[in-house]
């Protein structure tokens, strides 16, 4: 079985994915800023020493190396990185209302930290010939919503990075993909959206993340998988195909227009 490092693992989507991977037999190194929720998730798993926890502030780049080294010291390696931790858009009625300080913090945690963690884990994955990088993202309409635009910018940046990373990792055995719920989920991140009963259940993340962590997804990279479209009545490969598209965004098929070389003019 494999070893996963999951950020934001104490609650919400992170807890669901942690429990799903532990149930599938993997070992998981859980991290977030809250020790109590991590311990609660670890105890709920019943996985014993296959689950280990550590708190970390992802906005502090120095702590990322400490976190990675702790995971390796505990389990010997990291095969799967689930970049789940994130903070929401600060209260703002207009994109220009977000201060530069707030914007930097969003990017530090939502974009720079997952990219830097990816830098730490990928060399070992390439050396072993197998690895999984998964970025948890958000829906396109959320990215474009004025009140959430800075959060959306961080996730759009993540997706662009994943698309490029997947290409660069071709033939290494390491894949990079995006996974998102597909709408507001009943977690703290969507606490102000409305009735929790009308929101997507966090449990929809379980089946796709377990599949991504398996050998069945060996040839799948650079994809954007929407958990709400994952049909558990289908075979996993079929469900993945139906629920996914190219990573980045809906206009990803629109390639840039490149001028052709002009013919030199004949001169008399």
Steps between C-alpha positions, in 0.01 A plus 500: 500500500599865456574795729295819466564848636176697529479867595188637667429145615320570826158602373271513199629369167840424652350274766289315244798439272721398793249245626442366148872446434553338840202271439657404167807384691740789445700681768422870540694788652238757601571867544314824571529787746264337754637212707163408653324441168796298370491274805125463464539392138782261588294338777191478278699309240591215732810461286747489786858572399405538133382852589737766632437869567693826513394863510651748255445856384521474122553873466845449654717347228753376757237274654438321170841330506446407866161351408638302207794369703265395781287302256806327357637430847166342596419294192820497295366685196210698354324341202188716490465871568148638544519881501168564671563778754370842406353818640193679358475843343501776765167686527481735203225634280733590216827349370680829564399496867747220581823642642845396383566344842187286474586405143852392595369280781252329266774426249747387767263233630288412196766512227862539611483242781357218283748577223790497746381175657481354151862602441598308813321174425541462123874411484449193719192400302694519173783296650252227603311521168157560657323794657180701521458877527141613558394863536154566643338779298166674456236551232557743215199714593644538851828619350314769308269616781597858601466430872730195469735619229823493703429146622415415140827648377698275734317190376530603134875536556511154657323347202730667248796366699356147502440506126862597434633263767314203352668559165845531657452175695400296196655150499632532858223298666395811694164657419351840581126560508234734633206383711209721603159444657304672221305738723467623859545220750374470856825615660624807684613653170135525390351584838346822366349348186172376645327186626762224540240249379500676163878473463711219357609241758878495557491121460486538121878550510568147630459289186700720261790555740531125567504437124762771443717335766481162327687337212179521298575870440858440381441653158281789611669838541415862434130437564235694692267262683167625635395283795129590472499340152665178619244224449572225753273259307758495218835327496759739644677558167168582334397727787832685475465552126145632535594735785815651354632741240836663433646683799491879510163636384224461244681706237808282517438369150544850354864499396692815430517630145852506366580695185663305222831614363437759230652451159775739407399754238656467158696801398579615148 
